[in-house]
Amino acid sequence: MPRPRVDLRKIKTIALDGRKCKVASRDFAKTGKKGGSFRDFYESMPKILAANNLKSLADAIVSAHARKKMVIAMMGAHVIKCGLSPLIIDLMKKGVIKAVALNGAGIIHDTEIAMIGRTSEDVGEGIADGSFGMAGETASFINGAIDSGFRRGIGIGEALGSAIIKKKLPHRDLSILAEGYGMNVPVTVHVAIGTDIIHQHPSVNGEATGAGSLLDFKNFIYNVSNLEGGVAINFGSAVILPEVFLKAVTVARNLHSKPSVFTTANFDMISQYRPHQNVLSRPTSMGGKSYNVIGHHEILIPLLYRFIVEKM
C-alpha cells in the first residue's frame, strides 16, 4: 500500500503584492561617488537591520539632547584603548553625554593616557616574567588619588579627575575623568576588588577603594533616576556595568518610582548574557526601546558619533 501523503494541489495561495514584506527596494543601499560628503554616506546606508538600528539610536540620542534628557555612557576600558576618548569628550562638551560610568580598568587607561599619552601593555609578555601591571607610577598616582578622595569624602571619579587637573598631567585634555571634572559632567567609577592592576600594589587602600566606589554607585543611581525619556548606552562592559546599571534602575524605581520609559543600547563584539538581560531587556520591560549593536568599537562608535553630529 502507498504511504499517505498530502496533496499540494489543494493549498491556498495568496497574492504576492498583498503579502506583508520586511524589505522593500526603497530601503536598499545607494551607490556613492568619489568625494561625497558624510551626509551622502549617511543617506546611502540601507534602512535595514543593524544600519537602521544605528540610525534610530542616533535619533534617540539627538532627541534626548534636544529635550534636555539624560544620556549616560557606560564604558569598559576597551573604548579608551581603541582611541575613542576624544569622541566621548566632544559629546560631553556638546552637552549630549550628561553622565559617564567607568569600570576599574577604564580609569587605569584613562590616567595613563593623561600621564604619558600611551597605555595598554602586552599582557602575555608581562605575565611570563611577573611584570604585568607593575608600573609603579600608575598605581601610585591612582591609589593616591583614591585615598585622598576617601579622606575628603568624594567618589573615585571626582577624586581622579581633580587629581589629574591638579597635577597638570601633560595629556589631560584626552582624559574623560579630567574633562568630566572640568565640565561638571559626573564620571562615576565602579570597581571590583582584585580585577585591576592597581590592586596588586602596596599603595592600594581597600577601605578607600570600596568606600569611593560605593559613593560613586550612589552618584550613579542619582543619574539613572533622571533617565526618564533619555538614553543609556553600555560600550563593551560584559559584567560590571550591566550589573551596576540593573541595581541602579531598581533602587531609582524603589525611591522615586522612575525611570519607566527610556532607550538602552549595548555595543560589543559578541552578544553576551548580562548586557542583553541587564541593559537591553529587563530595564526596558516597562516601555522604551533597546538596540544591540555588534561589531568593533573602533568602527561603530565613530559611526555613531558622526551620525549624532550630523543629526544635531
C-alpha positions in Angstrom: 0.0 0.0 0.0 1.3 3.5 -0.8 2.1 5.7 2.2 -0.4 8.6 2.7 0.8 12.0 1.6 -0.6 15.5 1.3 -2.0 16.8 -2.0 -0.2 20.1 -2.7 -2.8 20.9 -5.4 -5.2 21.8 -2.6 -3.1 24.5 -0.9 -4.5 28.1 -0.8 -2.2 30.7 -2.3 -2.1 34.5 -1.6 -1.3 37.4 -3.9 2.4 38.4 -3.7 1.6 42.1 -4.0 -0.8 41.8 -1.0 1.7 40.0 1.3 3.5 41.8 4.0 7.2 42.2 3.3 10.0 43.1 5.6 12.3 44.5 2.9 11.5 47.0 0.1 13.7 48.3 -2.7 13.3 51.8 -1.3 15.2 50.7 1.8 18.2 49.4 -0.3 21.7 50.9 0.0 22.5 53.7 -2.5 25.7 53.9 -4.5 28.0 56.8 -3.9 30.6 58.9 -5.7 34.1 59.7 -5.0 34.5 62.8 -2.8 30.9 62.6 -1.5 30.0 64.1 1.9 29.4 62.2 5.1 25.7 63.2 4.7 25.8 61.4 1.3 27.2 58.3 3.0 24.6 58.5 5.8 21.8 58.7 3.3 23.3 55.9 1.3 23.1 53.3 4.1 20.3 50.7 3.8 17.4 51.2 6.1 17.6 47.6 7.2 18.6 45.7 10.4 21.7 47.0 12.1 22.2 50.0 9.9 18.7 51.2 10.6 19.2 50.4 14.3 22.3 52.6 14.5 20.4 55.5 12.8 17.4 55.0 15.2 19.7 55.1 18.2 21.4 58.3 17.0 17.9 59.8 16.5 17.0 58.8 20.1 20.2 60.4 21.5 19.7 63.6 19.5 16.1 63.8 20.6 17.0 63.3 24.2 19.6 66.1 23.9 17.1 68.4 22.3 14.6 67.7 25.2 17.4 68.1 27.8 17.1 64.5 28.9 19.7 62.3 30.4 22.2 60.4 28.2 24.5 58.1 30.1 27.6 56.4 28.6 28.8 53.3 30.4 32.2 52.2 29.2 34.6 49.3 29.6 38.3 50.1 29.2 38.4 48.9 25.5 36.7 52.2 24.4 39.7 54.2 25.7 42.3 51.6 24.4 40.7 52.0 21.0 41.4 55.7 21.0 37.8 56.8 21.2 38.1 59.2 24.2 38.1 62.4 22.0 34.7 61.4 20.7 33.2 60.8 24.1 34.7 64.1 25.4 33.4 66.0 22.5 29.9 64.7 23.1 30.3 65.7 26.7 31.3 69.2 25.6 28.3 69.4 23.3 26.0 68.6 26.3 24.9 65.3 24.7 26.5 62.9 27.2 25.5 64.1 30.7 27.0 61.3 32.7 29.7 58.7 32.3 30.3 55.4 34.2 33.6 53.6 34.0 34.9 50.2 35.4 38.1 49.9 37.3 40.2 49.2 34.2 38.8 52.3 32.5 40.4 54.6 35.0 43.8 52.9 34.5 44.0 53.5 30.7 42.4 57.0 31.0 45.0 58.0 33.6 48.0 56.5 31.8 47.0 58.4 28.6 46.8 61.6 30.7 50.3 60.8 32.1 52.3 59.8 29.1 50.0 59.6 26.1 50.3 55.8 25.9 48.7 52.8 27.5 47.9 49.1 27.1 50.8 46.7 27.9 51.4 43.3 26.4 49.7 41.0 29.0 51.1 37.8 27.5 54.7 39.1 27.7 54.3 40.6 31.1 52.6 37.7 32.8 55.5 35.4 31.8 58.1 37.3 33.9 55.7 38.8 36.5 56.0 42.4 35.3 52.4 42.7 34.1 50.7 45.6 35.8 53.8 46.6 37.8 54.1 50.2 36.6 54.8 52.0 39.8 53.7 55.4 38.6 50.3 54.2 37.5 49.4 52.5 40.9 50.9 55.3 43.0 49.0 58.1 41.3 45.6 56.3 41.1 45.7 54.7 44.5 47.0 58.0 46.0 44.1 59.9 44.4 41.5 57.4 45.6 42.9 57.5 49.1 42.9 61.3 49.1 39.3 61.3 47.8 38.3 58.9 50.6 39.6 61.3 53.2 37.7 64.2 51.5 34.5 62.1 51.3 34.3 62.1 47.5 34.0 59.3 44.9 36.7 57.8 42.8 35.7 59.6 39.6 35.8 63.0 41.1 39.0 62.3 43.1 40.9 61.1 40.0 39.6 63.8 37.7 40.6 66.6 40.1 44.0 65.0 40.8 44.8 64.8 37.0 44.0 68.5 36.7 45.8 69.5 39.9 49.0 67.7 38.8 48.6 69.2 35.3 49.3 65.9 33.6 50.5 66.6 30.0 47.7 64.9 28.1 44.9 65.7 30.5 42.8 67.0 27.6 42.4 63.4 26.5 41.2 62.2 29.9 37.5 61.6 30.3 38.0 61.8 34.1 39.7 65.2 33.9 37.4 66.7 31.3 34.4 65.4 33.1 35.6 67.1 36.3 36.3 70.3 34.5 32.9 70.4 32.8 31.0 69.2 35.9 29.9 66.1 34.0 29.7 63.3 36.6 32.1 60.5 35.9 31.5 57.5 38.3 33.8 54.6 38.8 32.6 51.1 39.7 35.3 48.7 41.0 35.5 45.0 41.8 38.5 44.4 44.2 41.2 42.3 42.6 40.2 42.9 39.0 42.6 45.8 38.3 46.4 46.0 38.2 46.5 48.8 40.8 45.1 46.4 43.4 48.3 44.3 43.4 50.4 47.2 44.7 51.2 48.0 48.3 49.7 51.6 47.7 46.2 50.2 47.5 43.8 51.1 50.3 40.9 48.6 50.2 38.8 50.7 52.5 39.3 53.8 50.3 38.6 51.9 47.1 35.4 50.3 48.5 34.1 53.5 50.0 34.9 55.6 46.9 33.2 53.1 44.6 30.1 53.0 46.9 29.9 56.8 46.8 30.0 56.6 43.0 27.3 54.0 43.0 25.1 56.4 44.9 26.0 59.1 42.5 25.2 56.8 39.5 21.8 55.9 41.0 21.0 59.7 41.0 21.9 59.9 37.3 19.8 56.9 36.5 16.9 58.3 38.4 16.8 61.1 35.8 16.8 58.7 32.9 13.1 59.0 32.0 12.9 59.8 28.3 16.6 59.5 28.0 19.2 57.0 26.7 21.7 54.7 28.5 24.4 53.0 26.4 26.8 50.3 27.5 30.0 50.3 25.5 31.8 47.0 26.0 31.4 46.2 29.7 30.4 42.5 29.8 29.7 42.1 33.6 30.4 45.0 36.0 28.5 47.9 34.4 25.5 45.8 33.3 25.2 44.6 36.9 25.6 48.0 38.4 23.1 49.5 35.9 20.4 47.0 36.8 20.8 47.7 40.5 20.7 51.4 39.9 17.5 51.1 38.0 15.8 49.1 40.7 16.9 51.5 43.5 15.8 54.5 41.5 12.4 53.0 41.0 12.2 52.0 44.6 12.9 55.5 45.8 11.4 57.6 43.0 9.1 55.3 41.0 11.1 56.2 38.0 12.6 55.9 35.4 10.0 53.9 33.5 10.4 54.6 29.7 13.8 55.2 28.2 16.1 53.8 25.5 19.1 51.5 26.0 21.8 50.2 23.8 24.7 47.7 24.0 27.8 47.8 21.9 30.1 44.8 21.9 31.9 42.4 19.6 29.7 39.5 20.6 26.2 39.2 22.2 26.5 38.3 25.9 24.1 37.3 28.5 24.4 40.1 31.2 24.3 43.1 28.8 21.4 41.6 27.0 19.4 41.0 30.1 20.6 43.8 32.4 20.9 46.6 29.8 18.6 45.7 26.9 15.8 43.5 28.2 14.9 43.9 31.9 15.2 47.7 32.4 13.1 48.4 29.3 10.3 45.9 30.1 8.0 48.7 31.2 8.4 50.5 27.9 11.1 52.1 25.7 13.4 50.6 23.1 16.7 48.8 23.1 19.4 48.2 20.5 22.1 45.6 20.4 24.9 46.7 18.1 27.5 44.0 17.4 30.9 44.8 16.0 34.3 46.6 16.7 34.2 49.7 18.8 36.8 51.5 16.7 34.4 51.3 13.7 30.9 51.6 15.3 31.5 54.3 17.9 33.0 56.7 15.3 30.0 56.0 13.1 27.5 56.6 15.9 29.4 59.8 16.8 29.2 61.1 13.2 25.5 60.1 13.0 24.8 62.2 16.1 26.8 65.2 15.0 25.1 65.0 11.5 21.6 64.9 13.0 22.1 67.7 15.6 
